[in-house]
């Protein structure tokens, strides 16, 4: 009997049935899409880390024999242990370790170190890989939470999808309170009513859930391919490969069916608990617990505005998902565009515009010392280019207190400006002194630019310090660090402070060589020639393993011309040196492509949230047909015309779409102002590049889809026999 009744109701009430079908399909589709994208994104991140940093979980270094590696492998929970040949040298071995249960890595690695007799400081952890598995150092008070944030967003959107199905069932079932009250009065038990409603839910949702899940997998595959096409040509990126685990599909299907059952069970349980008298008295119309005047709508639109306001208040609970989704989608979209606009302005300021006249092609020679590089003359001989070949090293220097400039003293002293970046002991400051080692020809040209002789050994000191008191990090102002009387500088080894060397100061200057380098604010940078470095490297040490080549064209070049310079550089270096090269124009193109990719991903998420809200509007509008028929039949009985009813629908659509806009624009303005203030940018720069057109298009899309939902719902109501609606217990 109940089966026949359910089939008959589904056939007669196609509007509410279609609403449930569409809600189930949309929810399963996007739940499958989200789970698939999250899994592929997670898998891609792990692949990237493994390719760039190696597939290890814990690493231990020390002076021990290779036979000890077998001892490490015999530890419980150790899966593999292998010597890292690239990092090991003649004395120190570096062993990469993987575990069967990687969650125990932070407990097992100290035990292994203790067993081998090496200090715990010799132990390191592959944090970037472990964090992708949600494994963090228990002693770390601020663990990386990026993957956890993505998982939280996934759960948040999934809950929104669940609410779509729940709302559709609630609308459909609440419209039948009167009918089930009659059944209850003639003997139908609450359990029978619940079983009937759950039976209808399963009948309606099995096929949409399965079809939606498979469509979600197909869309995931399409999205991965689209990302590969958009990101094609970005240097250093490996291609994303579509992967899908059966467990992901099982979770998607299980979550979808549980969602359907819970969404149907909650309103069914509430409906079955009503007494027969309460159910029969229920007319199925929208009811307000307490009427309030909609003064603004009444003032703007008259009696139709008052009636539309009351209808929206009656639907407040059911439209909550729509309001939240539309607001969050528009807020996220506006903030996302504003953030990327500010980020682009900031990147241009600090990188592309700042260094556009400093480099055209850069090459990093891996594990190559400057003194061992034998192609210096060939690099300098490249046609119509200016080249600098350099290496970087670290050191510290000692500066007497009285050697600090008067400008620094007038600002409150070095401690007031640099804080903990400098230390004082025995009347001298200890300051970081990064060293830039330039090939002799480049160093001689630099010395000629600043008007000093490079004939003798010595150091050119970058004599400046950021005046953080009177300027911000965006528009820095500098003052002299040392007094002009300083004619020598003492450099010390960072590991052994007793190892020191004193160099003559060739010049105290605030003019840097033309390099693509960022220098720390509170350091004394030293520029030295390769000849000078050869004399002091045994004492100072701590040279970085890589050598850099900076090539600047003497005229403006296109991408093709810079690529040709890269090809020439590659021919010079040959196959015996491992290096990575990049050019400025391609770097700009890659940066723009990555930003567009981020915009695409975040914009798709915002569009998804907007789609959830719009789907909820469609669900409510089409699902409330029976209730609104009774409502509008009553209005027509007192003289309201079809034009008046259409006006009511347009007012409701205007409020539903307009409320998120009115909420979002002021909030976005406040956040943008805070971001501009925090980044110390000129507000007029942002206004000149503000994403006004995309935001207006998003607003137009919101209004258009909400208006479409009300147009379709209103057309169905106006086509029905409204007099019959006051008598019928079901909708034909």
Secondary structure, 3 states (H helix, E strand, C coil): CHHHHHHHHHHHCHHHHHHHHHHHHHHHHHHHHHHHHHHHHHHHHHHHHHHHHCCCCEEEEECCCCHHHHHHHCCCCEEEEEECCCCCCCCCEEEEEEECCHHHHHHHHHHHHHHHCCCHHHEEECHHHHHHCCCCCCCCCCCCCHHHHHHHHHHHHHHHHHHHHHHHHHHHHHCCHHHHHHHHHCCCCHHHHHHHHHHHHHHHHHHHHHHHHHHHHHHHHHHHHHHHHHCCCCCCCCCCCCCCCHHHHHHHHHHHHHHHHHHHHHHHHHHHCCCHHHHHHCCCCCCCCCCCCCHHHHHHHCHHHHHHHHHHHHCCCCCHHHHHHHHHHHHHHHHHHHHHHHHHHHHHHHHHHHHCCCCCEEEEECCCCHHHCCCHHHHHCCCCEEEEEEEEECCEEEEEHHHECHHHHHCCCHHHHHHHHCEEECCEEEEECCEEEECHHHHHHHHHHHCCCCCCCCEEEECCEECCCCCCCCCCCEECCECCCCCEEEEECCCCCCCEEEEEEEEEECCCCCCCCCCCCCCCCEEEEHHHHHHHHHHHCCEEEEEEEEEEECCCCCHHHHHHHHHHHHHHHCCCCCEEEEEHHHHHHHHHHHHHHHHHHHHHHHHHHHHHHHHHHHHHHHHCHHHHHHHHHHHHHCCCCHHHHHHHHHHHHHHHHHHHHHHHHHHHHHHHHHHHHHHCCCHHHHHHHCCHHHHHHHHHHHHHHHHHHHHHHHHHHHHCCHHHHCCCCCCC
